[in-house]
Amino acid sequence: MMLGRVIGEVWATRKNPRIEGRKALLVAALAQDGDRRTPTGEVVVAFDSVGARIGHVVTVTWGSGARAVFSGPDNRWVLVDAAVARIVDAVSVERDGKEVEERED
Amino acid sequence: MFMGKVVGTVWSTVKWEGLHGLKFLVVRPYHLADLAPHLLVRPTPYTMYDGVVAADVLGAGPGEDVIVAYGHSARVAVEPELPDGKLPSRPIDAAVVAIVDHFHVESAAQDEE
């Protein structure tokens, strides 16, 4: 899974009918960078399942894990390869041998 | 998935049987520097391919922005029918799943709030 920050939304009327009704978010990948998390430059599109909004730090789940978010046990024909399935409250990182919790507000 | 701009079309005459009837586009993924440069702390390299080849059944053309899905979802995207008990099996791993009307990215002003 990827840690990222929601930076935008995408709208499309011409689309595969299997993604009808999904909300597409633009998510900028984050990397731990010393004391903070900073964007790597990579931006992905993920379908929202938790009501994430611009500014939220989220995790993006890939592949069949993403299909599981939008389906029951039979997810062979579900069309999603990235899903926002969690809004992050805080991340704990080790710093100088101690665990430090960093909140995302 | 990623969002990118269609920059070209790929033509081929010799191809695997299951690829007949599919159109292939070259899609250049958007980088954070293109969408929201104010969010970049420092210049970062373009880590994704400059041009991803993606199958298209929606009729996207050069200059349009599209959403491209990878892997199993790409194979699902190019199959109009859902045969019972079968899995999508065409030899592709990227496909256009939507043609973008518009997108909204947080502005520098919002970021400062």
Backbone of each chain as ProteinMPNN parsed JSONL, in Angstrom:
{"seq_chain_A": "MMLGRVIGEVWATRKNPRIEGRKALLVAALAQDGDRRTPTGEVVVAFDSVGARIGHVVTVTWGSGARAVFSGPDNRWVLVDAAVARIVDAVSVERDGKEVEERED", "coords_chain_A": {"N_chain_A": [[0.85, -1.201, 0.0], [0.29, 2.308, -0.462], [1.322, 5.388, 0.964], [-0.262, 8.464, 0.826], [-1.251, 11.784, -0.252], [-4.328, 13.374, -0.677], [-4.858, 15.339, -3.449], [-6.581, 16.259, -5.333], [-9.521, 15.999, -7.529], [-11.134, 14.036, -10.106], [-13.193, 14.248, -12.975], [-15.272, 12.462, -15.233], [-17.261, 11.815, -18.073], [-17.342, 10.162, -20.29], [-16.705, 6.957, -19.974], [-15.634, 3.703, -18.847], [-18.377, 1.55, -18.319], [-18.215, 0.007, -16.056], [-17.063, 1.506, -14.062], [-18.882, 3.308, -13.263], [-20.293, 5.731, -11.137], [-18.212, 5.789, -9.329], [-15.931, 7.676, -7.32], [-13.227, 9.506, -8.325], [-10.039, 10.123, -7.145], [-7.174, 12.273, -7.073], [-4.056, 11.381, -5.97], [-1.161, 12.209, -4.31], [1.897, 10.625, -3.991], [3.653, 9.956, -0.938], [6.782, 10.198, 0.771], [8.829, 9.15, 3.498], [10.866, 11.577, 4.851], [13.366, 12.347, 6.437], [12.387, 14.216, 9.098], [9.846, 14.631, 8.168], [7.054, 13.942, 5.951], [7.237, 13.943, 2.519], [6.193, 14.868, -0.828], [6.754, 12.524, -3.473], [6.562, 13.13, -6.08], [5.217, 11.506, -7.777], [1.951, 10.904, -9.003], [-1.122, 9.369, -8.461], [-4.261, 7.878, -9.532], [-7.014, 7.073, -7.613], [-9.886, 5.211, -6.534], [-12.376, 6.375, -4.319], [-13.398, 5.173, -1.103], [-14.061, 5.902, 1.398], [-14.828, 8.505, 1.853], [-12.814, 10.428, 1.57], [-11.165, 13.596, 1.405], [-9.787, 16.527, -0.291], [-6.546, 17.228, 0.861], [-6.491, 15.337, 2.867], [-4.478, 12.79, 4.347], [-3.896, 9.587, 3.176], [-4.188, 5.966, 2.738], [-3.379, 4.068, -0.118], [-4.615, 1.26, -1.689], [-3.6, -1.425, -3.741], [-4.309, -3.324, -6.774], [-5.766, -6.618, -6.531], [-6.502, -6.331, -3.958], [-7.577, -3.792, -3.95], [-9.805, -4.245, -5.565], [-11.251, -5.834, -3.858], [-12.263, -4.013, -2.068], [-14.456, -2.919, -3.305], [-16.267, -4.944, -3.81], [-17.877, -8.163, -3.45], [-17.012, -11.554, -2.592], [-16.553, -12.517, -5.208], [-14.631, -10.98, -7.264], [-13.793, -10.787, -9.832], [-14.545, -9.319, -12.058], [-14.555, -6.726, -11.372], [-13.692, -3.359, -11.843], [-11.144, -1.802, -10.777], [-8.019, -0.62, -9.838], [-6.763, 0.693, -7.869], [-7.444, 1.839, -4.666], [-8.734, 4.138, -2.286], [-8.76, 3.393, 0.954], [-8.581, 4.087, 3.549], [-8.343, 6.73, 5.867], [-5.697, 8.51, 7.137], [-4.822, 9.027, 10.519], [-2.565, 9.324, 12.123], [0.973, 8.752, 12.012], [3.434, 6.54, 13.126], [6.855, 6.842, 13.627], [10.295, 5.771, 13.797], [12.692, 7.539, 15.565], [15.861, 8.527, 16.399], [16.125, 6.167, 17.881], [13.77, 6.117, 19.271], [10.217, 5.756, 19.357], [8.147, 7.858, 17.584], [5.138, 9.592, 17.394], [3.41, 10.968, 14.703], [0.979, 13.245, 13.999], [-1.634, 13.633, 11.574], [-3.14, 16.397, 10.634]], "CA_chain_A": [[0.0, 0.0, 0.0], [1.035, 3.556, -0.605], [0.887, 6.526, 1.759], [-0.348, 9.597, -0.089], [-2.091, 12.91, 0.14], [-5.318, 13.699, -1.702], [-4.597, 16.694, -3.949], [-7.581, 16.703, -6.299], [-10.56, 15.081, -7.981], [-11.236, 13.942, -11.559], [-14.535, 13.945, -13.462], [-15.306, 11.942, -16.601], [-18.562, 11.263, -18.466], [-17.047, 9.031, -21.185], [-15.897, 6.034, -19.176], [-16.06, 2.314, -18.816], [-19.559, 1.47, -17.451], [-17.912, -0.685, -14.788], [-16.616, 2.423, -13.008], [-19.971, 4.257, -13.045], [-20.595, 6.039, -9.736], [-17.013, 5.862, -8.478], [-15.313, 8.993, -7.201], [-11.797, 9.366, -8.61], [-9.206, 11.1, -6.443], [-5.754, 12.37, -7.399], [-3.323, 11.191, -4.719], [0.289, 12.389, -4.465], [2.648, 9.698, -3.134], [4.506, 10.58, 0.07], [7.9, 9.401, 1.266], [9.4, 9.67, 4.738], [11.995, 12.399, 4.428], [13.837, 12.873, 7.711], [11.334, 14.44, 10.086], [8.513, 14.85, 7.6], [6.714, 13.178, 4.753], [7.173, 14.886, 1.408], [5.755, 14.226, -2.078], [7.79, 11.957, -4.339], [6.335, 13.623, -7.425], [4.306, 10.592, -8.467], [0.536, 11.135, -8.712], [-1.946, 8.261, -8.931], [-5.711, 8.034, -9.435], [-7.589, 5.985, -6.813], [-11.311, 5.401, -6.243], [-12.593, 6.615, -2.893], [-14.409, 4.333, -0.449], [-14.202, 6.322, 2.8], [-15.16, 9.928, 1.953], [-11.598, 11.234, 1.685], [-11.235, 14.89, 0.72], [-8.501, 17.181, -0.567], [-5.777, 17.534, 2.066], [-6.383, 14.149, 3.717], [-3.454, 11.778, 4.115], [-4.643, 8.325, 3.017], [-3.433, 4.858, 2.151], [-3.92, 3.551, -1.385], [-4.463, -0.185, -1.829], [-3.492, -1.764, -5.166], [-4.588, -4.659, -7.321], [-6.981, -7.337, -6.127], [-6.889, -5.738, -2.685], [-8.447, -2.661, -4.282], [-11.077, -4.789, -6.053], [-11.982, -6.364, -2.699], [-12.931, -2.9, -1.398], [-15.7, -2.575, -3.999], [-17.01, -6.115, -4.25], [-17.947, -9.311, -2.562], [-15.953, -12.528, -2.825], [-16.247, -12.652, -6.631], [-14.249, -9.645, -7.74], [-13.028, -10.971, -11.072], [-14.929, -8.357, -13.082], [-14.565, -5.374, -10.815], [-12.648, -2.566, -12.491], [-10.445, -0.804, -9.963], [-6.699, -1.153, -9.472], [-6.246, 1.476, -6.748], [-8.565, 2.307, -3.848], [-8.474, 4.797, -1.003], [-9.55, 2.6, 1.893], [-8.296, 4.498, 4.936], [-7.831, 8.085, 6.094], [-4.669, 8.341, 8.174], [-4.829, 9.991, 11.629], [-1.207, 9.549, 12.619], [1.973, 7.766, 11.611], [4.532, 6.43, 14.087], [8.152, 6.574, 12.999], [11.376, 5.697, 14.77], [13.649, 8.628, 15.421], [16.861, 8.447, 17.473], [15.854, 4.999, 18.71], [12.486, 6.228, 19.958], [9.063, 5.807, 18.473], [7.515, 9.171, 17.656], [3.885, 9.621, 16.642], [3.17, 12.221, 13.994], [-0.433, 13.334, 13.639], [-1.97, 14.275, 10.297], [-4.353, 17.185, 10.882]], "C_chain_A": [[0.875, 1.236, 0.0], [0.455, 4.602, 0.335], [0.863, 7.74, 0.827], [-1.245, 10.683, 0.452], [-3.043, 13.231, -0.998], [-5.1, 15.137, -2.143], [-5.661, 17.157, -4.942], [-8.592, 15.634, -6.631], [-10.625, 15.126, -9.505], [-12.675, 13.593, -11.93], [-14.468, 13.48, -14.912], [-16.703, 11.427, -16.901], [-18.367, 10.092, -19.432], [-16.141, 8.071, -20.426], [-16.442, 4.634, -19.283], [-17.262, 2.196, -17.865], [-19.274, 0.788, -16.107], [-17.364, 0.254, -13.706], [-17.657, 3.516, -12.758], [-20.178, 4.469, -11.539], [-19.388, 6.126, -8.818], [-16.468, 7.288, -8.463], [-13.808, 8.831, -7.335], [-11.018, 10.5, -7.945], [-7.8, 11.1, -7.021], [-4.991, 12.325, -6.078], [-1.824, 11.304, -5.011], [1.001, 11.473, -3.48], [3.547, 10.469, -2.181], [5.62, 9.625, 0.458], [8.396, 10.014, 2.566], [10.718, 10.348, 4.397], [12.533, 13.064, 5.689], [12.663, 13.002, 8.66], [9.936, 14.546, 9.487], [8.29, 13.929, 6.421], [6.525, 14.167, 3.617], [6.794, 14.152, 0.126], [6.934, 13.695, -2.898], [7.691, 12.511, -5.758], [5.365, 12.762, -8.211], [2.864, 10.892, -8.036], [-0.261, 9.968, -9.279], [-3.419, 8.634, -8.824], [-6.242, 6.826, -8.667], [-9.057, 6.278, -6.555], [-11.502, 5.463, -4.731], [-13.636, 5.653, -2.327], [-14.717, 4.828, 0.96], [-14.549, 7.806, 2.958], [-13.949, 10.82, 2.138], [-11.746, 12.523, 0.88], [-9.825, 15.46, 0.526], [-7.816, 17.559, 0.754], [-5.599, 16.336, 2.98], [-5.163, 13.311, 3.338], [-4.15, 10.426, 4.178], [-3.678, 7.196, 2.664], [-4.16, 4.401, 0.89], [-3.575, 2.066, -1.478], [-4.501, -0.545, -3.303], [-4.115, -3.118, -5.494], [-5.845, -5.312, -6.795], [-7.418, -6.882, -4.74], [-7.829, -4.557, -2.895], [-9.802, -3.158, -4.779], [-11.928, -5.296, -4.887], [-12.752, -5.255, -1.979], [-14.318, -2.665, -2.001], [-16.539, -3.788, -4.373], [-17.103, -7.147, -3.154], [-16.826, -10.273, -2.905], [-15.577, -12.662, -4.306], [-15.909, -11.279, -7.201], [-13.505, -9.719, -9.068], [-13.329, -9.904, -12.104], [-15.067, -6.94, -12.547], [-13.405, -4.593, -11.41], [-12.156, -1.491, -11.529], [-9.086, -1.395, -9.619], [-6.049, -0.323, -8.382], [-7.434, 2.039, -5.982], [-8.054, 3.027, -2.616], [-9.373, 4.119, 0.009], [-9.322, 3.02, 3.337], [-7.81, 5.944, 4.93], [-6.909, 8.007, 7.306], [-4.79, 9.439, 9.23], [-3.417, 10.344, 12.048], [-0.298, 8.449, 12.109], [3.055, 7.742, 12.681], [5.807, 6.113, 13.335], [9.207, 6.493, 14.091], [12.357, 6.83, 14.504], [14.58, 8.593, 16.629], [16.543, 7.303, 18.432], [14.54, 5.052, 19.462], [11.351, 6.281, 18.944], [8.34, 7.129, 18.681], [6.246, 9.136, 16.817], [3.695, 10.991, 16.011], [1.73, 12.252, 13.545], [-0.599, 14.033, 12.291], [-3.235, 15.077, 10.52], [-4.659, 18.09, 9.702]], "O_chain_A": [[2.036, 1.207, 0.406], [-0.763, 4.696, 0.487], [1.838, 8.014, 0.126], [-1.908, 10.522, 1.477], [-2.624, 13.348, -2.15], [-5.147, 16.055, -1.324], [-5.655, 18.316, -5.354], [-8.547, 14.521, -6.107], [-10.228, 16.112, -10.125], [-13.302, 12.751, -11.287], [-13.712, 14.025, -15.717], [-17.281, 10.693, -16.1], [-19.139, 9.133, -19.402], [-14.951, 8.335, -20.254], [-17.56, 4.41, -19.747], [-17.197, 2.677, -16.734], [-20.013, 0.976, -15.141], [-17.216, -0.157, -12.555], [-17.36, 4.528, -12.122], [-20.231, 3.51, -10.769], [-19.522, 6.498, -7.652], [-16.536, 8.007, -9.46], [-13.182, 8.11, -6.557], [-11.304, 11.679, -8.158], [-7.287, 10.053, -7.415], [-5.244, 13.126, -5.179], [-1.289, 10.583, -5.854], [0.746, 11.531, -2.277], [4.128, 11.492, -2.543], [5.437, 8.408, 0.474], [8.392, 11.234, 2.731], [11.577, 9.764, 3.737], [12.197, 14.212, 5.98], [12.013, 12.009, 8.989], [8.947, 14.55, 10.22], [9.197, 13.238, 5.957], [5.749, 15.115, 3.732], [7.043, 12.953, 0.001], [7.977, 14.342, -2.999], [8.626, 12.378, -6.547], [4.762, 13.215, -9.184], [2.592, 11.107, -6.855], [-0.098, 9.614, -10.446], [-3.784, 9.576, -8.122], [-5.953, 5.684, -9.027], [-9.445, 7.432, -6.378], [-10.883, 4.716, -3.972], [-14.634, 5.353, -2.982], [-15.547, 4.238, 1.65], [-14.565, 8.315, 4.079], [-14.038, 11.859, 2.792], [-12.368, 12.541, -0.182], [-8.839, 14.97, 1.077], [-8.438, 18.138, 1.645], [-4.668, 16.304, 3.784], [-4.855, 13.145, 2.158], [-4.9, 10.148, 5.114], [-2.514, 7.431, 2.337], [-5.389, 4.354, 0.842], [-2.415, 1.669, -1.363], [-5.339, -0.031, -4.044], [-4.403, -3.93, -4.615], [-6.872, -4.654, -6.627], [-8.586, -7.032, -4.382], [-8.76, -4.345, -2.117], [-10.834, -2.569, -4.459], [-13.155, -5.205, -4.913], [-13.777, -5.521, -1.351], [-15.244, -2.261, -1.298], [-17.45, -3.664, -5.191], [-16.499, -7.024, -2.089], [-15.8, -9.864, -3.449], [-14.411, -12.896, -4.627], [-16.798, -10.514, -7.573], [-12.7, -8.848, -9.397], [-12.48, -9.601, -12.943], [-15.634, -6.068, -13.205], [-12.28, -5.087, -11.479], [-12.707, -0.392, -11.485], [-8.999, -2.535, -9.163], [-4.91, -0.59, -8.0], [-8.328, 2.646, -6.573], [-7.086, 2.605, -1.982], [-10.596, 4.244, -0.054], [-9.823, 2.37, 4.255], [-6.982, 6.334, 4.107], [-7.291, 7.503, 8.362], [-4.854, 10.623, 8.901], [-3.102, 11.508, 12.299], [-0.752, 7.345, 11.809], [3.542, 8.793, 13.1], [5.832, 5.211, 12.497], [9.048, 7.064, 15.17], [12.793, 7.049, 13.373], [14.114, 8.628, 17.768], [16.676, 7.448, 19.647], [14.221, 4.131, 20.215], [11.508, 6.78, 17.829], [7.967, 7.479, 19.801], [6.269, 8.703, 15.665], [3.801, 12.025, 16.672], [1.296, 11.381, 12.79], [0.189, 14.903, 11.922], [-4.317, 14.494, 10.59], [-5.643, 18.829, 9.729]]}, "seq_chain_B": "MFMGKVVGTVWSTVKWEGLHGLKFLVVRPYHLADLAPHLLVRPTPYTMYDGVVAADVLGAGPGEDVIVAYGHSARVAVEPELPDGKLPSRPIDAAVVAIVDHFHVESAAQDEE", "coords_chain_B": {"N_chain_B": [[-4.026, 3.137, -10.895], [-3.578, 5.903, -13.163], [-3.48, 9.379, -14.171], [-3.201, 10.78, -17.372], [-1.908, 12.365, -20.381], [-2.921, 11.818, -23.705], [-0.565, 11.178, -26.105], [0.058, 9.968, -28.454], [-0.35, 7.342, -30.968], [-0.174, 3.818, -31.342], [0.728, 1.703, -33.938], [0.394, -1.531, -35.378], [1.038, -4.426, -37.366], [1.758, -7.072, -37.199], [0.781, -9.148, -34.737], [-0.273, -10.648, -31.637], [-3.048, -12.834, -31.742], [-5.222, -12.257, -29.986], [-5.078, -9.555, -29.722], [-6.116, -8.254, -31.855], [-8.236, -5.745, -33.172], [-8.043, -4.049, -31.05], [-7.205, -0.745, -30.055], [-4.195, 1.057, -29.581], [-2.729, 3.411, -27.422], [-0.297, 5.988, -26.754], [0.402, 7.181, -23.636], [1.149, 9.887, -21.612], [2.044, 10.084, -18.318], [0.775, 12.325, -15.795], [2.783, 14.33, -13.705], [3.499, 15.428, -10.356], [4.682, 17.92, -10.595], [3.493, 18.913, -12.864], [0.839, 19.208, -12.132], [0.483, 20.337, -9.538], [2.697, 22.223, -8.713], [3.384, 23.751, -6.502], [3.243, 22.102, -4.335], [5.454, 20.538, -4.328], [8.358, 19.825, -2.571], [10.958, 19.806, -3.301], [12.716, 19.581, -6.456], [11.782, 16.639, -8.115], [12.467, 13.463, -9.622], [10.953, 12.22, -12.668], [9.357, 9.4, -12.096], [7.734, 7.453, -13.211], [7.124, 5.775, -16.359], [7.855, 7.718, -19.259], [6.207, 7.423, -21.433], [3.391, 5.526, -21.469], [2.072, 2.636, -22.886], [-1.202, 2.04, -23.689], [-4.159, 0.105, -23.968], [-7.171, 0.96, -25.735], [-10.636, 1.285, -25.657], [-12.485, 3.208, -25.675], [-12.248, 5.272, -27.432], [-10.469, 7.439, -27.22], [-8.415, 10.278, -28.064], [-5.425, 11.925, -29.415], [-4.138, 14.505, -27.304], [-6.168, 14.452, -25.471], [-7.063, 14.064, -21.999], [-6.743, 11.21, -19.986], [-7.772, 8.405, -17.872], [-5.843, 5.74, -16.84], [-5.848, 2.28, -16.233], [-4.137, -0.399, -14.574], [-2.917, -3.784, -14.935], [-4.92, -6.579, -13.873], [-7.332, -5.167, -13.857], [-7.103, -3.655, -16.176], [-7.333, -5.624, -18.134], [-9.941, -6.44, -17.646], [-11.219, -4.104, -18.432], [-11.219, -3.996, -21.244], [-12.934, -5.912, -22.123], [-16.1, -6.392, -23.371], [-18.119, -8.171, -22.705], [-19.159, -10.389, -20.04], [-18.233, -13.337, -19.63], [-19.467, -16.311, -18.091], [-17.631, -17.866, -15.543], [-15.195, -17.404, -16.738], [-11.995, -15.817, -17.046], [-10.715, -12.555, -17.749], [-8.42, -12.415, -20.414], [-6.758, -11.253, -22.288], [-3.562, -10.304, -23.651], [-2.661, -7.799, -22.237], [-1.639, -5.054, -20.121], [-2.321, -2.507, -19.441], [-4.871, -0.104, -19.692], [-7.151, 2.314, -21.081], [-9.602, 3.706, -19.047], [-11.272, 5.825, -18.651], [-12.227, 8.967, -20.107], [-11.128, 12.103, -19.422], [-13.142, 14.79, -18.321], [-12.845, 17.134, -16.738], [-10.513, 18.201, -14.204], [-9.812, 18.877, -10.755], [-7.46, 20.498, -8.798], [-5.915, 21.028, -5.652], [-5.378, 24.403, -4.75], [-2.644, 26.783, -4.502], [-3.395, 28.691, -2.687], [-5.315, 27.38, -1.082], [-3.672, 25.547, 0.075], [-2.24, 26.991, 1.838], [-3.91, 27.486, 3.91]], "CA_chain_B": [[-4.431, 3.966, -12.033], [-2.959, 7.22, -13.204], [-4.059, 10.266, -15.167], [-2.171, 11.222, -18.296], [-2.345, 12.953, -21.656], [-2.652, 10.989, -24.881], [0.403, 11.876, -26.951], [0.297, 9.279, -29.713], [-1.022, 6.089, -31.246], [0.755, 2.76, -31.759], [0.183, 0.857, -35.005], [1.174, -2.748, -35.629], [0.342, -5.394, -38.213], [2.042, -8.4, -36.676], [0.456, -9.13, -33.309], [-0.957, -11.809, -31.093], [-4.433, -12.899, -32.204], [-6.139, -11.614, -29.038], [-4.922, -8.099, -29.729], [-6.804, -7.682, -33.01], [-9.415, -4.94, -32.845], [-7.755, -3.094, -29.977], [-6.379, 0.409, -30.401], [-3.208, 1.322, -28.53], [-2.321, 4.814, -27.322], [0.82, 6.337, -25.879], [-0.116, 8.118, -22.641], [2.202, 10.432, -20.762], [1.468, 10.328, -16.99], [1.002, 13.617, -15.144], [3.66, 14.367, -12.539], [3.068, 16.488, -9.437], [5.192, 19.195, -11.111], [2.545, 19.392, -13.875], [-0.491, 19.435, -11.555], [0.51, 21.198, -8.345], [4.128, 22.412, -8.418], [3.593, 24.373, -5.187], [3.307, 21.06, -3.309], [6.759, 19.872, -4.376], [9.322, 20.422, -1.649], [12.175, 19.962, -4.099], [12.531, 18.905, -7.736], [11.871, 15.176, -8.016], [12.508, 12.885, -10.965], [9.778, 11.537, -13.195], [9.671, 7.999, -11.815], [6.985, 6.574, -14.103], [7.545, 5.858, -17.746], [7.427, 8.913, -19.966], [5.087, 7.062, -22.287], [2.812, 4.215, -21.191], [1.21, 2.163, -23.966], [-2.441, 1.561, -23.073], [-5.246, -0.273, -24.873], [-8.283, 1.899, -25.621], [-11.893, 0.92, -26.32], [-13.411, 4.326, -25.497], [-12.097, 6.215, -28.535], [-9.702, 8.629, -26.84], [-7.514, 10.744, -29.121], [-4.31, 12.761, -28.987], [-4.478, 15.753, -26.647], [-7.148, 14.262, -24.408], [-6.609, 13.5, -20.736], [-7.416, 9.93, -19.727], [-7.363, 7.619, -16.713], [-5.359, 4.424, -17.278], [-5.77, 1.257, -15.182], [-3.107, -1.411, -14.795], [-3.059, -5.165, -14.463], [-6.176, -7.299, -14.08], [-8.387, -4.201, -14.174], [-6.947, -3.279, -17.582], [-7.897, -6.723, -18.95], [-11.397, -6.341, -17.472], [-11.723, -2.908, -19.102], [-11.361, -4.132, -22.7], [-13.889, -6.981, -22.432], [-17.468, -5.905, -23.225], [-18.99, -9.205, -22.127], [-18.65, -11.043, -18.841], [-18.587, -14.75, -19.718], [-19.469, -17.038, -16.818], [-16.538, -18.777, -15.236], [-13.967, -17.093, -17.472], [-11.244, -14.652, -16.615], [-10.206, -11.781, -18.886], [-7.108, -13.021, -20.644], [-5.966, -10.668, -23.373], [-2.226, -9.993, -23.154], [-2.381, -6.375, -22.017], [-1.616, -4.729, -18.685], [-2.7, -1.106, -19.216], [-6.004, 0.252, -20.552], [-7.887, 3.545, -20.776], [-10.907, 3.404, -18.442], [-12.11, 7.025, -18.656], [-11.71, 10.17, -20.765], [-11.342, 13.121, -18.39], [-13.788, 16.06, -18.675], [-12.03, 18.132, -16.053], [-10.031, 17.807, -12.886], [-9.589, 19.99, -9.835], [-6.324, 20.252, -7.911], [-5.873, 22.052, -4.606], [-4.602, 25.561, -5.178], [-1.631, 27.239, -3.56], [-4.089, 29.436, -1.632], [-5.901, 26.402, -0.154], [-2.586, 24.869, 0.767], [-1.721, 27.852, 2.902], [-4.888, 27.604, 4.998]], "C_chain_B": [[-3.642, 5.263, -12.015], [-3.685, 8.05, -14.244], [-2.931, 10.742, -16.071], [-2.773, 11.804, -19.55], [-1.979, 12.012, -22.79], [-1.731, 11.764, -25.812], [0.649, 11.149, -28.276], [-0.475, 7.981, -29.822], [0.015, 5.075, -31.714], [0.06, 1.889, -32.814], [1.027, -0.401, -35.126], [0.354, -3.699, -36.482], [0.574, -6.819, -37.713], [1.775, -8.392, -35.184], [-0.266, -10.405, -32.92], [-2.447, -11.708, -31.423], [-5.408, -12.129, -31.307], [-6.05, -10.107, -29.007], [-5.597, -7.445, -30.921], [-8.029, -6.908, -32.551], [-9.184, -3.964, -31.706], [-6.879, -1.964, -30.505], [-5.41, 0.66, -29.249], [-2.716, 2.766, -28.595], [-1.058, 4.937, -26.493], [0.318, 7.435, -24.941], [1.03, 8.583, -21.746], [1.605, 10.786, -19.399], [1.759, 11.743, -16.489], [1.849, 13.422, -13.896], [3.15, 15.498, -11.637], [3.525, 17.866, -9.923], [4.252, 19.778, -12.164], [1.25, 19.883, -13.222], [-0.477, 20.45, -10.419], [1.956, 21.433, -7.92], [4.382, 23.008, -7.037], [3.692, 23.34, -4.068], [4.661, 20.354, -3.28], [7.736, 20.596, -3.447], [10.635, 20.698, -2.385], [11.93, 19.269, -5.439], [12.701, 17.399, -7.564], [11.822, 14.597, -9.42], [11.15, 12.312, -11.376], [10.033, 10.035, -13.068], [8.917, 7.041, -12.735], [7.528, 6.705, -15.526], [7.075, 7.171, -18.363], [6.239, 8.625, -20.861], [4.62, 5.657, -21.993], [1.919, 3.837, -22.373], [-0.02, 1.519, -23.341], [-3.465, 1.227, -24.151], [-6.424, 0.675, -24.653], [-9.502, 1.367, -26.363], [-12.914, 2.053, -26.209], [-13.316, 5.338, -26.636], [-11.397, 7.5, -28.154], [-8.744, 8.995, -27.964], [-6.42, 11.632, -28.568], [-4.774, 14.089, -28.394], [-5.468, 15.599, -25.516], [-6.484, 13.698, -23.158], [-7.42, 12.236, -20.447], [-6.961, 9.367, -18.383], [-7.004, 6.231, -17.225], [-5.287, 3.491, -16.07], [-4.74, 0.214, -15.582], [-3.61, -2.807, -14.441], [-4.396, -5.802, -14.806], [-7.297, -6.345, -14.491], [-8.304, -3.736, -15.628], [-7.552, -4.353, -18.484], [-9.414, -6.753, -18.84], [-11.948, -5.211, -18.347], [-11.971, -3.118, -20.588], [-12.324, -5.248, -23.101], [-15.313, -6.463, -22.262], [-18.394, -6.907, -22.522], [-18.334, -9.806, -20.892], [-19.001, -12.53, -18.892], [-18.478, -15.451, -18.365], [-18.235, -17.907, -16.692], [-15.25, -18.499, -15.975], [-13.29, -15.871, -16.875], [-10.791, -13.88, -17.846], [-8.757, -12.164, -19.131], [-6.34, -12.424, -21.817], [-4.61, -10.193, -22.824], [-1.928, -8.495, -23.1], [-2.28, -6.13, -20.518], [-1.851, -3.254, -18.409], [-3.828, -0.775, -20.178], [-6.641, 1.556, -20.087], [-9.251, 3.161, -20.213], [-11.81, 4.626, -18.393], [-11.407, 8.133, -19.439], [-12.111, 11.352, -19.882], [-12.047, 14.345, -18.973], [-13.018, 17.214, -18.047], [-11.538, 17.562, -14.738], [-9.748, 19.062, -12.072], [-8.446, 19.612, -8.917], [-6.266, 21.368, -6.893], [-4.934, 23.17, -5.018], [-3.571, 25.922, -4.124], [-2.302, 27.965, -2.394], [-4.673, 28.489, -0.591], [-4.81, 25.778, 0.697], [-2.088, 25.689, 1.949], [-2.655, 27.94, 4.081], [-4.508, 26.73, 6.181]], "O_chain_B": [[-3.106, 5.668, -10.984], [-4.409, 7.522, -15.088], [-1.841, 11.067, -15.6], [-3.984, 11.75, -19.762], [-0.872, 11.476, -22.836], [-2.062, 12.864, -26.256], [1.371, 11.66, -29.132], [-1.167, 7.572, -28.889], [0.971, 5.431, -32.404], [-1.051, 1.404, -32.601], [2.249, -0.342, -34.99], [-0.867, -3.777, -36.347], [-0.315, -7.666, -37.799], [2.469, -7.701, -34.437], [-0.793, -11.133, -33.762], [-3.028, -10.623, -31.384], [-6.303, -11.439, -31.796], [-6.851, -9.447, -28.345], [-5.652, -6.218, -31.003], [-8.764, -7.345, -31.665], [-10.046, -3.132, -31.425], [-5.951, -2.179, -31.285], [-5.766, 0.495, -28.082], [-2.344, 3.273, -29.653], [-0.78, 4.099, -25.636], [-0.134, 8.487, -25.391], [1.779, 7.773, -21.198], [0.76, 11.677, -19.309], [2.836, 12.29, -16.723], [1.655, 12.475, -13.133], [2.459, 16.407, -12.097], [2.843, 18.864, -9.693], [4.208, 20.994, -12.348], [0.637, 20.845, -13.687], [-1.339, 21.327, -10.355], [2.398, 20.913, -6.896], [5.45, 22.809, -6.459], [4.167, 23.652, -2.976], [4.979, 19.655, -2.318], [7.913, 21.812, -3.529], [11.321, 21.686, -2.122], [11.02, 18.447, -5.542], [13.657, 16.944, -6.936], [11.202, 15.177, -10.312], [10.318, 11.969, -10.535], [10.817, 9.463, -13.825], [9.397, 5.942, -13.013], [8.286, 7.622, -15.841], [6.006, 7.673, -18.017], [5.364, 9.473, -21.035], [5.349, 4.695, -22.231], [1.097, 4.643, -22.809], [0.093, 0.573, -22.562], [-3.623, 1.966, -25.122], [-6.656, 1.14, -23.537], [-9.423, 1.038, -27.546], [-14.07, 1.889, -26.598], [-14.206, 6.174, -26.793], [-11.702, 8.554, -28.712], [-8.311, 8.131, -28.726], [-6.464, 12.046, -27.409], [-5.691, 14.722, -28.916], [-5.609, 16.497, -24.687], [-5.496, 12.968, -23.228], [-8.635, 12.207, -20.644], [-5.937, 9.768, -17.829], [-7.777, 5.618, -17.961], [-4.744, 3.849, -15.024], [-4.501, -0.027, -16.765], [-4.605, -2.967, -13.734], [-4.938, -5.592, -15.892], [-8.11, -6.665, -15.358], [-9.331, -3.453, -16.244], [-8.205, -4.037, -19.479], [-10.104, -7.054, -19.814], [-13.021, -5.348, -18.935], [-12.858, -2.475, -21.15], [-12.512, -5.503, -24.291], [-15.714, -6.126, -21.148], [-19.334, -6.517, -21.831], [-17.117, -9.741, -20.721], [-19.971, -12.949, -18.261], [-17.54, -15.225, -17.6], [-17.849, -18.6, -17.634], [-14.298, -19.271, -15.861], [-13.936, -15.009, -16.28], [-10.511, -14.483, -18.882], [-7.956, -12.234, -18.199], [-5.374, -13.022, -22.292], [-4.519, -9.738, -21.684], [-1.064, -7.991, -23.818], [-2.788, -6.926, -19.728], [-1.62, -2.783, -17.296], [-3.756, -1.124, -21.356], [-6.675, 1.87, -18.898], [-9.979, 2.381, -20.827], [-13.003, 4.49, -18.121], [-10.18, 8.234, -19.443], [-13.296, 11.571, -19.629], [-11.615, 14.884, -19.992], [-12.595, 18.145, -18.731], [-12.07, 16.577, -14.226], [-9.487, 20.14, -12.607], [-8.451, 18.535, -8.322], [-6.534, 22.525, -7.218], [-3.852, 22.935, -5.555], [-3.617, 25.43, -2.996], [-1.846, 27.874, -1.254], [-4.562, 28.727, 0.612], [-5.0, 25.515, 1.885], [-1.582, 25.147, 2.932], [-2.262, 28.413, 5.148], [-5.22, 26.707, 7.185]]}, "name": "protein", "num_of_chains": 2, "seq": "MMLGRVIGEVWATRKNPRIEGRKALLVAALAQDGDRRTPTGEVVVAFDSVGARIGHVVTVTWGSGARAVFSGPDNRWVLVDAAVARIVDAVSVERDGKEVEEREDMFMGKVVGTVWSTVKWEGLHGLKFLVVRPYHLADLAPHLLVRPTPYTMYDGVVAADVLGAGPGEDVIVAYGHSARVAVEPELPDGKLPSRPIDAAVVAIVDHFHVESAAQDEE"}
